[in-house]
């Protein structure tokens, strides 16, 4: 049985079809569900094994990227999404989806060793503008179901203006799922362009304590075919973004 | 009702402020020490302190990086430090403010129902400037009077005024006017109609035995505008030698396409976009528009709505938009601000606004911006050019274009306001120093997320066959969209049904408004409910405003009152054909055929690489999302470090089977345009096709679009260059067997300065090419791949430098041979020779691969600009097979790729690092 993946289509989602394609290639039965349809039938969510909040500009980034869709989640689906997360089912938020998960508090979620009052955010890139370029990612977590066992560098694009991950206090290592790296895998050390947005500790993606919910700024769904690689005419390929989705889908299948 | 003012403070410095400081310094505000930008929100409503706190915490701030402070007006904010001046800016009433709309919606979502209205603004803390300088900075950089008001100190918020709904209709007495009086009416109403046209209107109303209403007059003015009806291109043109050309479109553009008669052209020149065959399942559409005049007065909004407009053109052929292109022409970025004509924004300001506008719309709606160009010329200082192109894909046979009697007239998308009134006629007029102020209403801000909703609805409605006809609301608004759809059968529309942004619009304003993000559909009554359901799912408004009647008259009511009742035939066929004169001069004689002065080759090459027109455009390209939709095979920047310029983009549309892709490229050359319009046209056609072939497009499956940006066609010399360019299009299209599938013109790109002089643009023709790549896995990039490979120059290289190079007769066969070589996988890289000649081409290939090249070539002609030539990298083992492809064609083995990163041209050696540095550090940008 193919695990069923729900890709939440909000007002302004735009990489919904990209991630549906990636999930399908990874072996899921993925479908886009418009937010208003889910509002009309909230129990629908329980029929799915994976939940995906895709990239885009929900509500045009009004009042801050991801903020108003996060508000929708809190206003309409908080119970359904909480029990989905509690059940340990894999959830991923990409780019705008990551912003939504962070601004709704689902990520980083409860932190076992963190200070009592600690908040995370994704704010304006240090360069002050939107940027689209390919980056290299290193898996930093064996706890996260999406990155577990990923030894290869993931090469994929970023396309965001507010991807600079910051926290008020600190973030514990267990939450760090992916970090920006140089092409050879060496740490980006905060230096542009390997770390494209100024995120602390080169953080590209984080997960919750349980490891089933991940958010990341880059777009692994845009490197699932060989010809997407920016140097495919130089013989470099690898579809390295696909592996992340295969991890999530396989985990859902085995649950 | 109380109004609260919220000031949002960022804990660290706001990253937007750094860019402002840089821009201000380059505009000459050297004494500016610091500038800090903060957000303002104005909220009207009855709210408790606790609710205000909630609003600040949950909606207005990011708790990690920001804090909020608020006061109830008219209490001022606490004063800032003594030497820090404050400037506040906010939108004028009626200008679209999507953030404010979302703020009210979201406040209600969290049960803060007391929030009534909202407005947004910005506050700048400025150090180091005196009051006069701050005002100058506001005008030149921080605010735009066209859409914003500003004040040194604190601003009062502006909400649209509540006004009683207006049903006022005027009658315009025309029947008894003299010729002078007719022209005065045209001028007074900014109708841009000439005497013959005014007389035709007068005669029609004499025969109807009444005078027109203002709604009727405005409808005719829009329908007959240059923008909507292309009267210059349809005019009868008399040349100075007595020859008469009956319509440039028919004689040159359409006729070329008809003669070529390519079986894979599905629709040319008839619909909102041209359509060609893609594969067994899909067709692809392509359209490019200009938005020059709006971008000159409000760069962000002008470019923003330009992108939005061309996307709707593609939606208008029922296609899903999959790629954008943007070609921009600006004045020099380092222009001395003192030399600017009155009322003209600095080219730097125009560029940053236009680029931000393109970025905002394309990125947010989720369409990759994959191809483009930026050109600089003094001729564009007062008249920047903004060409926006869009590609769409649709399943074959699903687009319907046939309204049925009894179908409902349905408007989808945004609401109607006073936005963009008379935009079609505005774009058909010469601008002057007052244009910005008078035409403020012609410019609007787009709302890409509303348009995204339109895409979501229309693509699904198409598949469910819910409509019989569709078109976009562009220039002329409903008058143009509904008028065109009803042109064969007539309609009956009630303007009181149209949803408005705010009350108070007169009937003609509703009918003519160019409010963005609207489409008009013809929908059978029994399908309305299914369409409504789709619209509800995607937060899109549907409004039923009337019926297609079959009575062949355009009938518009405002409630009970009939405000338009016109014969369709008069409206659509009644425009008298324009009679124009053209003088064709041999411009070339003015330019000597001297070769470029070349001193030190190294110095000259490095200078060229860092010159604004050739140097890297990475700082612009990187702020456009060119990856969304996952189909970008060849990206705008390529090579080992992704910093070399691609010849063309290749995309593979998501959801298509097989390995087919689409190449997108362009050709444009204002420098040649100044010299000879006919030969310029051949050159830009060649450039567009050459670029597409270089990445792997099949030269026998390329179609092109024309976009003419010219001066005032009433001047016979200007008309002469337009005639020559059109003749060039015809001849070059037949030469390459490459059909035109759509086009557009923007005339009157002239600026009448307060100095009394006309500032006209260089005659500028953009050719946009769309070609089929049969297998994207075989697509080619321009970066050198491997040391030891051979470098071939293919094509007939002209040793004699002319003012404009010829296109050698062997060129189409060169392209076919190159394509065959690419298909047989004999080519490792290919890059075309264009500006800066062979030397620049070789340098860019070295930059792409971070490898060296050793070339033996006559150095005196290495910078020659030629047509029909490319450099090609071939593996030695494939050399023989490659050369066989070019049997009986001109080619020349001129060098090899070297492992040491040095470009060696005869005895000159230049390190690739130096090339990279020059290319990535543009001068004067």
Interface residues (C-beta under 8 A of the other chain):
Chain A: X9 X11 X12 X13 X14 X15 X17 X18 X21 X34 X36 X37 X55 X56 X57 X59 X60 X61 X62 X63 X64 X67 X68 X71 X72 X75 X119 X120 X121 X123 X124 X125 X126 X127 X128 X129 X130 X131 X132 X133 X134 X157 X159 X166 X167 X168 X219 X221 X222 X224 X225 X226 X227 X228 X230 X231 X232 X233 X234
Chain B: X14 X15 X16 X17 X18 X19 X58 X59 X60 X62 X63 X64 X65 X98 X99 X102 X103 X106 X109 X110 X359 X363 X364 X365 X366 X447 X448 X449 X452 X453 X456 X536 X537 X538 X539 X622 X623 X624 X625 X626 X627 X628 X629 X630 X632 X633 X634 X635 X638 X639 X640 X642 X652 X654 X655 X776 X777 X779 X780 X781 X783 X785 X829
